Amino acid sequence: MNISSQKQGADLYIYLSGELDEYNASLVRDKVDALIDANISSERVIVNLAGVKFMDSTGIGFLIGRYKKLKRCSTPMYIQEPNLNADKILNISGIYSLIPKL
């Protein structure tokens, strides 16, 4: 799993690529939490999933965990560019009611 970020204005963009599954979840969680903590003044956080080739329920848990972390800071979170398979899983899970898709 590759993780990169970019600050654009007041927004923090986090780019994930690879597989977001149980095997990678703890590493991804630690790195993304560090990015969020280092950019806590961001007005919103956008998680770009264009490069995520596979995601299971652990990936949904990861997204909800980051949503809860950001909610405590009153920072909105958005999902951007999920591939077709990830979008299907996210739709079925109902996650877009918490974390809107841009």
N, C-alpha and C positions, 0 to 999 in steps of 0.2 A: 504494500500500500504506500503510495506516494502522497504527501501532504504538502501543499504550498499555500501561501497567503499573499494578499495584496491589499493595501489600504488605498481606497479611492475616495477622496474627500473624507467624509465622516463615517464611511461604510467600511467594514472589514469583510473581504471576500476570502473564503476558505475553499480551496480546490482539492478534492479527493479523487484519486484514481487508483484502480486496482479492485480488490475484493474487500467488501465491508462485511465480514463474517466473524464468528466466534474466535477464530484464530487470530485475527488482527485487531479485534475490538479494544483491548486494553491499551495497546500501543497507540492506536488512533485517538482514543479518549484522552490519554495523557498529553499527547502533542497538541491536540485541538484545545484542550483546557488551558495549556500554557499560552497558546496564541490568543485566546479570549482574555486571559488574565493580563497579558502584555498590552492588550488593546482595549481595556475596559471602558475607555471613554468613547468607544464607537457608538454611533447613533443606531446602527442596525448591523446584524451579521447575516451574510448570505453564504450558504453552503452550496457550492456548485458540485453537482454529482455527475457531470457529463462524462467523466472518466471512470466512473464506477461500473465495472462489468458484471459484478454479482453482489447481491445484497440479500441477507436473510433476516430473520426476526431480530437477531442481535444488532443489525444495522438500524432497525426501527428503534430499539432500546437506546442505542447510542444517540440518535437524533433527539429523542424525547429527553434524555439526560441533559444534553446541551441546551435544549429549550428551557428546562427547569432552571438550569444554572443562569441563563440569560434573563429569565423572567424575574429572578430575585433582584436583578440590577435594573429592571424595567427596560431592557433592551430587546426589541423585536428580532426574531429570527425568521429567515426565509429559505426556501429550497429553490435551487435554480438548476435547470437543464437535466433532470433525471432522464436516464435512457428509458426505453419503452418498458423493459422488464421491471426496473426499479419503480417507475411511475405506476405500474399496475399494482405492485405490492403496497406502495404508499397509499394509493387510492383505496384499496381494499381495507387497509388498516385504519383508515379515517384520519391519518396524521395531518392531512391538509386542513383539518378544522382547527388544529393547534398551530401548525407551521405552514403558512400559505406558500404556494408556488408562485414564483415570479415569472 
